[in-house]
Amino acid sequence: MTVYLLAGGGTGGHVNPLLALAEAIRTSEPKSEVITLGTAEGLESRLVPLRGFELQIIEKLPFPRKLDGYAFAFPIKLRRAVNQIVKLIEERKIEVVVGFGGYASAPAYLAAKRAKVPYVIHEANALPGLANRLGARSAAAVGVAFASTKLPKAVTTGMPLRVEIEEAILKANQLSARKKLGLNPDVATLLVTGGSLGAKRINETIAAAAGTLDAAGIQVLHITGGSSDLGEIQSPALVRMKYCDRMDLAIAAADLAVARAGASTVCELGAFGLPSVFVPYPVGNGEQRFNAAGLVAAGGAILINDADFDSDSVRDLVIPLISNTKELKRMRLAARKASISDGTIRLLQLVQSVLPANQRSDK
């Protein structure tokens, strides 16, 4: 039996791979224990308990970006969080820590180091985040979703995929998925998602182009995200939802996706072989453009700048593409060839490799 602590969260990009690994441990090591670590503000506070895993909460501690009151208080807050995690490690006899980035990861790495417990990092993005950059040098092992990611000790494991996504890859039924989502099973389907928080540009463009898509005979499954605030649109071909807890069905139902290029989104769509038009988030360090780069270069996806994604691009790019079955087939094959579909087991094996030999076989 092994006691694992999985740390990370905030957005779906951090929570989903954490849950994928947690599920894999529960399935392959039923005697082992999985504890997760996150914040009250992150998506993990909703999603982790839904999957039946224990969630320990620490204070949300973003790294200070300017010299202000928070910056002066940060060292004290960080020390308090690290002490809390060290106590958890000692009391629960945690044997390995796995971090996925996000606010909970940096203090977890520091606590693991102090408690002399090995920790493993998984970096989902092509451009690594600050917590994982700082933690990688002392990590026992580092797994990355993209081969282009530059971190010390990096091993390309791919992205841990949720169980339902892995199952959908193996036995997806498009017609059945459409029926379960309340879609017309006989109509070409466009999946639109801006990630867990939504995407203003994508949401507004799809809303403006709803009539054009309807006239072209295309139905749209539009996952708007939690921060969206769109008015009502009367279109029989548009199905909207803020969240979709069955992304396996959403992906299986679609012929084409329009999406942000978050790491989980890119890897899930690629592994499934769903042709995609990526509209990278334009703010930050440009990580989403790098996330999509490999799939785009392989011919499994198309990239369009956020500023260029408008009603004209829906008319001139999206509609012709979803209507071209030959091109969609080519893109499907290219996406699958360029993607890793067994990232969950690869990461689990990497984590198990840092455990003492006598624990690796004790399931």
C-alpha positions, 0 to 999 in steps of 0.5 A: 500500500502506498499513500499518495498526495496529489497537489494542484488545481485552479483551472481544469488544466491542472485539475483534470490530469490530477483526477486522471492519475487519481483514478488510475491509482484507485483502479490499479492499486485498490489498497493504496490511498490518494489524498489531494491538495488544493484551494477552496477557490479552485475547480478542484473544490467542486470536481475532486469531491465529485469523484470521491477523493479526499481534498485537503485545503490550503490557502491560495498563494499566488507568487507576488508580482509587485512589491506591496503588502501581500508581497511582505506577507507572502513568506509568512503565509507560505511558511504556514502552508508548508508547515500544514503540508509537512504535518499532513505528510507526517500524520498520514504517512504520505510516501510520494507527492505529485504536483501538477502546477497551480497554487497548491504545488509550490508549497507541496514541493517545499514540504516534500523536500523538508519531510524528505519525501520524493516528489514528482512533477507533471507539467501540462503546458509547453511553456512550464509555469513558475511553480514547476520551473522552481520545483523541477531541480529537486524533483525525483522525476519530471513528466511533461505533456509536450516533448518541446517542454524544457525542464530538468529531468523531463520525460515525455509522458503525455497528458494524463487523460480522464477515464471517460476520455480514454474510454471514448477514444476506444469506443466512441459512438457519435450518434449515441453521444449526440442523442444523449446531449439532446442534439440532432444525430443526423446533423454536422456538429461543431463543438465550441469551448473556451475552457473552464473559465470560458473565452470572451472572443470565442463566445461572442463570435459564435453568438454573432455567427449563430444564424450563419451556422444555422443556415449552413445546416450546422448545429453547435454545442457551445460550452460557454464557461463559468465567467460568460455572460451572454444574452439569449439567442433563439437558434434551434441549432445552438445548444448552450451550457456553462459547464459540461461534466461529460466532455467525453460525449461532447467530443464524441458528438462533434465533427470539428472543434473550435477551442482555446489551446489549453494543454488538456484541451489540446491533448484530449482533442488530439488523442481523440482525433477531433479536427480542431480550430485553436484560438489561443488565449492572447494574454500571458506568456503565449503558452497556448500557442506553443501547446497547439504548435505540434498538433498544428504542424502535424496537420491535425489542427488549424490555429487562428489568432484571437483578434482574427476570430470573427464572424467572417472566419466562421463563414470562410474557415469553419463552415467550409472545413466542417463541410469537407469530410475528406479533409476532416478524415485527413486531420483526424488521422494526423491528430491521432498520429501526433498525440499520446493516448496513454499518458495516464499510465505513463505518468503512473509508471514514472511516479511508481519508479521513484518509490522504493522497490519493495513498494512498487509491487505492493498494490 
